[in-house]
Amino acid sequence: MEFSKKAKAFFKDKGISQRDIASKIGEGEVYVSKQLGKNEPSPKFLVQLANNYADFDLNIMLRSEEVFNIVAEERVNYKTKSIVLIEEIEKKIKELKKIVSPK
């Protein structure tokens, strides 16, 4: 989902109108409307939103779903690799204990 849809959904869920946003950030309604309609709003607008709405997460708003999917896949792969690595280490430790322990 692109920025425009995410941002509009965020404010709609909170019951915040474009007029409310404009008033809070000190800009006109037309400016807010234009910026919210863009998929690449101005850095100034993004900073204004982040500074005035603590739960407006720019990381979430600006990332594409594609990035989230890649990150989720990497976490699964990382976890799987970690488990395999731990099992290999435990096996090596057992082998070493057999070698080192008195018979």
Contact map, one row per residue, 1 for C-alpha under 8 A:
1110110000000000000000000000000000000000000000000000000000000001100000000000000000000000000000000000000
1111110000000000000000000000000000000010000000000000000000001101000000000000000000000000000000000000000
1111111000000000000000000000000000010111000000000000000000001100000000000000000000000000000000000000000
0111111100000000000000000000000000011110000000000000000000000000000000000000000000000000000000000000000
1111111110000000000000000000000000000000000000000000000000000000000000000000000000000000000000000000000
1111111111000000000000000000000000000000000000000000000000001000000000000000000000000000000000000000000
0011111111100000000000000000000000010000000000000000000000001000000000000000000000000000000000000000000
0001111111110000000000000000000000010000000000000000000000000000000000000000000000000000000000000000000
0000111111111000000000000000000000000000000000000000000000000000000000000000000000000000000000000000000
0000011111111100000000000000000000000000000000000000000100000000000000000000000000000000000000000000000
0000001111111111100000000000000000000000000000000000000000000000000000000000000000000000000000000000000
0000000111111111100000000000000000000000000000000000000000000000000000000000000000000000000000000000000
0000000011111111000000000000000000000000000000000000000000000000000000000000000000000000000000000000000
0000000001111111000000000000000000000000000000000000000000000000000000000000000000000000000000000000000
0000000000111111100000000000000000000000000000000000000000000000000000000000000000000000000000000000000
0000000000111111110110000000000000000000000000000000000000000000000000000000000000000000000000000000000
0000000000110011111110000000000000000000000000000000000000000000000000000000000000000000000000000000000
0000000000000001111111000000100110000000000000000000000000000000000000000000000000000000000000000000000
0000000000000000111111100000100000000000000000000000000000000000000000000000000000000000000000000000000
0000000000000001111111110000000000000000000000000000000000000000000000000000000000000000000000000000000
0000000000000001111111111000100100000000000000000000000000000000000000000000000000000000000000000000000
0000000000000000011111111111101100000000000000000000000000000000000000000000000000000000000000000000000
0000000000000000001111111111000000000000000000000000000000000000000000000000000000000000000000000000000
0000000000000000000111111110000000000000000000000001000000000000000000000000000000000000000000000000000
0000000000000000000011111110000000000000000000011001000000000000000000000000000000000000000000000000000
0000000000000000000001111111000000000000000000000000000000000000000000000000000000000000000000000000000
0000000000000000000001111111101100000000000000000000000000000000000000000000000000000000000000000000000
0000000000000000000001100111111100000000000000000000000000000000000000000000000000000000000000000000000
0000000000000000011011000011111110000000000000000000000000000000000000000000000000000000000000000000000
0000000000000000000000000001111111000000000000000000000000000000000000000000000000000000000000000000000
0000000000000000000001000011111111100000000000000000000000000000000000000000000000000000000000000000000
0000000000000000010011000011111111110000000000000000000000000000000000000000000000000000000000000000000
0000000000000000010000000000111111111000000000000000000000000000000000000000000000000000000000000000000
0000000000000000000000000000011111111100000000000000000000000000000000000000000000000000000000000000000
0000000000000000000000000000001111111100110010000000000000000000000000000000000000000000000000000000000
0011001100000000000000000000000111111110100000000000000000000000000000000000000000000000000000000000000
0001000000000000000000000000000011111110000000000000000000000000000000000000000000000000000000000000000
0011000000000000000000000000000001111111100000000000000000000000000000000000000000000000000000000000000
0111000000000000000000000000000000011111100000000000000000000000000000000000000000000000000000000000000
0010000000000000000000000000000000000111110000000000000000000000000000000000000000000000000000000000000
0000000000000000000000000000000000110111111011000000000000000000000000000000000000000000000000000000000
0000000000000000000000000000000000100001111111000000000000000000000000000000000000000000000000000000000
0000000000000000000000000000000000000000111111100000000000000000000000000000000000000000000000000000000
0000000000000000000000000000000000000000011111110000000000000000000000000000000000000000000000000000000
0000000000000000000000000000000000100000111111111000000000000000000000000000000000000000000000000000000
0000000000000000000000000000000000000000111111111100000001000000000000000000000000000000000000000000000
0000000000000000000000000000000000000000001111111110000000000000000000000000000000000000000000000000000
0000000000000000000000001000000000000000000111111111000000000000000000000000000000000000000000000000000
0000000000000000000000001000000000000000000011111111100100000000000000000000000000000000000000000000000
0000000000000000000000000000000000000000000001111111111111000000000000000000000000000000000000000000000
0000000000000000000000000000000000000000000000111111110000000000000000000000000000000000000000000000000
0000000000000000000000011000000000000000000000011111110000000000000000000000000000000000000000000000000
0000000000000000000000000000000000000000000000001111111100000000000000000000000000000000000000000000000
0000000000000000000000000000000000000000000000000111111110000000000000000000000000000000000000000000000
0000000000000000000000000000000000000000000000000100111110000000000000000000000000000000000000000000000
0000000001000000000000000000000000000000000000001100111111001000000000000000000000000000000000000000000
0000000000000000000000000000000000000000000000000100011111111000000000000000000000000000000000000000000
0000000000000000000000000000000000000000000001000100000111111100000000000000000000000000000000000000000
0000000000000000000000000000000000000000000000000000000011111110000000000000000000000000000000000000000
0000000000000000000000000000000000000000000000000000000011111110000000000000000000000000000000000000000
0110011000000000000000000000000000000000000000000000000111111110000000000000000000000000000000000000000
0110000000000000000000000000000000000000000000000000000001111111000000000000000000000000000000000000000
0000000000000000000000000000000000000000000000000000000000111111101100000000000000000000000000000000000
1100000000000000000000000000000000000000000000000000000000000111111100000000000000000000000000000000000
1000000000000000000000000000000000000000000000000000000000000011111110000000000000000000000000000000000
0000000000000000000000000000000000000000000000000000000000000001111111000000000000000000000000000000000
0000000000000000000000000000000000000000000000000000000000000011111111100000000000000000000000000000000
0000000000000000000000000000000000000000000000000000000000000011111111110000000000000000000000000000000
0000000000000000000000000000000000000000000000000000000000000000111111111000000000000000000000000000000
0000000000000000000000000000000000000000000000000000000000000000011111111100000000000000000000000000000
0000000000000000000000000000000000000000000000000000000000000000001111111110000000000000000000000000000
0000000000000000000000000000000000000000000000000000000000000000000111111111000000000000000000000000000
0000000000000000000000000000000000000000000000000000000000000000000011111111100000000000000000000000000
0000000000000000000000000000000000000000000000000000000000000000000001111111110000000000000000000000000
0000000000000000000000000000000000000000000000000000000000000000000000111111111000000000000000000000000
0000000000000000000000000000000000000000000000000000000000000000000000011111111100000000000000000000000
0000000000000000000000000000000000000000000000000000000000000000000000001111111110000000000000000000000
0000000000000000000000000000000000000000000000000000000000000000000000000111111111000000000000000000000
0000000000000000000000000000000000000000000000000000000000000000000000000011111111100000000000000000000
0000000000000000000000000000000000000000000000000000000000000000000000000001111111110000000000000000000
0000000000000000000000000000000000000000000000000000000000000000000000000000111111111000000000000000000
0000000000000000000000000000000000000000000000000000000000000000000000000000011111111100000000000000000
0000000000000000000000000000000000000000000000000000000000000000000000000000001111111110000000000000000
0000000000000000000000000000000000000000000000000000000000000000000000000000000111111111000000000000000
0000000000000000000000000000000000000000000000000000000000000000000000000000000011111111100000000000000
0000000000000000000000000000000000000000000000000000000000000000000000000000000001111111110000000000000
0000000000000000000000000000000000000000000000000000000000000000000000000000000000111111111000000000000
0000000000000000000000000000000000000000000000000000000000000000000000000000000000011111111100000000000
0000000000000000000000000000000000000000000000000000000000000000000000000000000000001111111110000000000
0000000000000000000000000000000000000000000000000000000000000000000000000000000000000111111111000000000
0000000000000000000000000000000000000000000000000000000000000000000000000000000000000011111111100000000
0000000000000000000000000000000000000000000000000000000000000000000000000000000000000001111111110000000
0000000000000000000000000000000000000000000000000000000000000000000000000000000000000000111111111000000
0000000000000000000000000000000000000000000000000000000000000000000000000000000000000000011111111100000
0000000000000000000000000000000000000000000000000000000000000000000000000000000000000000001111111110000
0000000000000000000000000000000000000000000000000000000000000000000000000000000000000000000111111111000
0000000000000000000000000000000000000000000000000000000000000000000000000000000000000000000011111111100
0000000000000000000000000000000000000000000000000000000000000000000000000000000000000000000001111111100
0000000000000000000000000000000000000000000000000000000000000000000000000000000000000000000000111111100
0000000000000000000000000000000000000000000000000000000000000000000000000000000000000000000000011111110
0000000000000000000000000000000000000000000000000000000000000000000000000000000000000000000000001111111
0000000000000000000000000000000000000000000000000000000000000000000000000000000000000000000000000001111
0000000000000000000000000000000000000000000000000000000000000000000000000000000000000000000000000000111
